[in-house]
Amino acid sequence: MSKIKEILVLHHSHLDIGYTHAQPILLELQKKYIDQALQLCEATENWAEENKFRWTCESGYPVLRWLEDATEKQVEQFRRYLHNGQMSISASFLHTTPLVSAEQTARMLQPIKELRSRFGIDITTAIHHDVNGQPWPYSQLLLDAGVEFFIMGINIHMGTVPFKRPNAFHWETPDHRKLLTFNGEHYSLFSQICNVNDKNTELMAEGLAQYLKKIEDNPDYPFDFVYLTATNLPLYDNNPPDQDLADLIKQWNSESREQRISFVTPEQLYARVRKHTEELPTYAGDWTDYWNFGSGSAAKETKLNRRTKQGMKAVELLEAFQGEADGRYPAIKRQAWEQIHLYDEHTWGAFNAIADPDHLNVDIQWAHKAHYAYQGNSLTGYLLGSQLEQLTANPIQGDNPEGIMLVNYSSAPIKHDLRVPSSFRAPGRHLSADRMRQVLMNNDRLTGGESYGVIELPPFSWRKIPFDKLQKAEQAANLEAFPGSKEQWNDPFSAMNRGFEIKVLDGHIESPYHRIQFDPVRGRILSLYDKQNGWETLDLSSPWTLFQYVQETIDTTAAENSRQTIFSRDVEKGNNSISCWNNDWPAARQTYSRLLDCFVEQGANDATLVLRWDAPGVDNLEQRFTLFSYRPEIEIKVSYMKQDITTPEGTYFAIPLNLRDWRCFYDTAGQLVELDEQQLPGVCRDFVTVDKSVSLFDGDHGVTLVCPDAPLVQVGDFNFGREHKQIDKSGNPLLLAWPMNNYWETNFRARQPGFNSFTYVLSTYRAFEPSAITEASTQGVSQIYATPVLDCKQEEAGQFITFEGEHVHIFDVKPAEISKGIIVRVRNVKEDNAEARLSFPGRVIAEAYESNVLEEQLNPLATQDVGTLHINLGAKQVRHLLVILEA
């Protein structure tokens, strides 16, 4: 007699936006699938409870699209079946990648509120199929949104799964709450093991018997039921409701078999699992994704979408204090966010993108995917331009700008080398429409125009400076002195701040903070010395040096040049959670073949080592290492023409570090996570996707690499495909920036020829301190946005928000969705309790409330001095504040 009494089947489509169909076709089909599911619910509504058809919308986005043109009769029908348990809507907006930012993750939960209100239901469950990880903070935000149960259905194609599945556990959040989680089988497994297309209950019984034996042999499995999901084969993904499945299950249940089979919704599964909560284990840590290395096959668009999100941070800050720029603005912003989300969704393109990279459908689906990045960027550029025009009060048309406006939209102070492009001061007519052509977040640090010294802008601030108040900075002299007070540093017009702190000699560049030594003949960087801490940063015994280019391929003398050499896919093994990684795949690695040029460019406040190379896999490779007189970071820029290569290849830039017994933290969706120590067992350690930065340190020294453009890094060594359970941290580690690869063997791109450029920011320090690293990382990914001002008779400055709080950081400021207030999201980065003060210079706080991630008003908060809000945060807590200012 089996201990398993029931088989619960969740029926769904599995949403891949792309893969099987071109994206616009698929999104229309998804709406039809809801119509078809409603028809099947109606046809079986009066059947016995165990036989009724049930359908789960595993993502909210298709439901929102369906609601746009659904009739009231259809909406009412949907509502009825939601209430009687035949339909369900997951809290998940889309199946996302770890490319999502903290504020983006919060925004993607917003539709829960609309769907709850529209249908009068409690949405308490969230589902992610296919993807094999979610950022740790997602668990925290789900609970903040009232979601109590989380289901995963991992696909281990080029991935793996934590623990032995199926299983359930409590996922402990960063702030030490618990989210009940079911780690289920690969989606569609019921349809596969039961051979449902044959419509034969005897074949179903054979397949189930084999599967149930595996369950029976697991002494730790606590349930008297199994839970599997069904899709509609042969479409594993993006499939419609199976019109025959209800009849098949009804037939099975009429045959008096040992196990009953019934359709189940996530809510019904939750009700069964929570009966066992006390006996389930608890695990804390990041559910680190194995798949997102594929984003390196779309490096240019990934960079663009990351820049877009920085632009949107400025847009939402300015809108929170200025309001919408025009009547079209809300619809444009909704569309811009939708494009941002769709780019970060887990599907990159067609299923045959690798097998047949020249196929027309591959081109079509990639064009649609890339369009999300380009469309979102352009729409955000319009919004940002509109907000800046409003801030400057520039007329639509005018002559001769009189000054410059600078905006720091970030939560960190930023020192800025003030440069004025010649176009800002060009005589004659200036049009708002002409200024709107400049999509500011697409620009790198301004290199054009003359320098007028260094200025520091506080967080969330702006400053107008008349042109006639500017004095050109002098060319830096080779002086070692580093004089001047903090007050002088904050004055852009002081003599000290016109740059006298960079020393350039043959083979050396020296700032107040670092000294780089290089060989002008070979181009090799010989040393990177941290002057403030007396530390040689580089492992000088390594064959690699600072940011050395590496092309990684399969060693064809030892194996076939095929992605199967890295991952030998076997569907049967995958369905049984057996890894198909070839952990010892033979790699060949090459570096530069010839130095073409080596020289130093010296500016008023910086000096840049420029190296140009011949190298395999790329043309016109240029590296730029910039040291500054006014900031301790080293900015590293790389650009090249990528060759058209479709065989497996990875592109790296290596940093060999002089560290022993080291530790590593990376950030994901804004949360710092310690590699190994704060990751779930069995999740990806071969590489990580950083939100902003990765840090390595020992007891005496450390480095942080900020990655504004390319989020993939490997830590310790060349680790791809090795399936590490733990990273060896005893010896000197390699830190590998990993901007590009084409290793995925299905829907990611096989090629990405053409021009690419990436920026990284490297800093060194004595001790790792989470609050300082959070601020430095924010500085590294943020820019000062500059625009001309037509009417600028005098200097003016302002600050939207002032904030004080050790270890507490603001990560999102936006206009409230359902009131005239402002939403401010804050995070405590430490394990200790923390306090903070929030105020709005020149403004009076009329009301303030605790909110949740859905921006729903909760309890009121007291203010002091009519303008200051005092808040307390627990360990690693995120708080959502709703502030209403007096007009």
HUQUI-V828901 format. One record per helix or strand. SS is the DSSP state (A for helix, B for strand). FROM is the first residue (numbers start at 0). LEN is the number of residues. If there is no record, write none. Layout:
ss: <SS | SS>
from: <FROM | FROM>
len: <LEN | LEN>
//
This chain:
ss: <B | B | A | B | A | A | B | B | A | A | B | B | A | B | B | B | A | A | A | B | B | B | A | B | A | B | B | A | A | B | B | A | B | B | B | A | B | A | A | B | B | A | A | A | B | B | B | B | B | B | B | A | B | A | B | B | B | B | B | B | B | B | B | B | B | B | B | B | B | B | A | B | B | B | B | B | B | B | B | B | B | B>
from: <5 | 18 | 22 | 54 | 59 | 71 | 86 | 95 | 101 | 110 | 124 | 133 | 135 | 148 | 166 | 177 | 188 | 195 | 200 | 224 | 231 | 234 | 244 | 259 | 265 | 281 | 285 | 291 | 328 | 344 | 349 | 359 | 396 | 402 | 413 | 421 | 428 | 431 | 439 | 449 | 460 | 466 | 485 | 495 | 502 | 507 | 513 | 524 | 534 | 537 | 547 | 562 | 566 | 570 | 580 | 586 | 591 | 605 | 617 | 633 | 648 | 662 | 670 | 678 | 687 | 692 | 701 | 711 | 733 | 753 | 769 | 783 | 795 | 801 | 807 | 821 | 833 | 844 | 856 | 862 | 867 | 877>
len: <6 | 1 | 22 | 3 | 10 | 12 | 3 | 1 | 7 | 9 | 6 | 1 | 9 | 6 | 6 | 7 | 5 | 3 | 16 | 6 | 1 | 1 | 9 | 4 | 14 | 3 | 2 | 31 | 16 | 1 | 1 | 33 | 3 | 6 | 7 | 4 | 3 | 4 | 3 | 8 | 6 | 3 | 4 | 3 | 3 | 3 | 5 | 6 | 2 | 1 | 7 | 3 | 1 | 5 | 1 | 4 | 11 | 10 | 11 | 9 | 9 | 6 | 4 | 1 | 2 | 5 | 5 | 5 | 8 | 12 | 12 | 6 | 4 | 3 | 8 | 7 | 6 | 7 | 4 | 2 | 6 | 8>
//
